[in-house]
C-alpha cells in the first residue's frame, strides 16, 4: 500500500464492464514527507475520496478482487483501489548524520 494524493478524476464512457458504477480517481504517490514520488496511478474509489484528499491506495490485483468480493479465479481488470482516507501522517524528524 502507498500514500497518495488524489489529483483528478477519470471519466471513460467506453470501458471494461468491471468498471461499471465505479468512480475512478487519478492518484499521485507520495514519499514519507508527502512530496510527489513517481508516476500517477488510476485507482477505483472504495471510500468516497475526492480531489485533494490524502488516501491509502492498494495496488495489488488479488487484494482488489477480494475487496469487490469476486472469486479469486475470476478475472478482474482493477489493479489499484483507494481503501482509506488519511486524516494525518506523523513522521518524526530524522537525525542528521
Protein Blocks (a to p, Z undefined) as FASTA:
>chain_A
ZZdddfbdcddfbdcfklgoiacdddddddfkopaedjddddddfklpaehiacdddddf
klmmmmnopafkbccfbfbdcfbdcfbdcddddddZZ
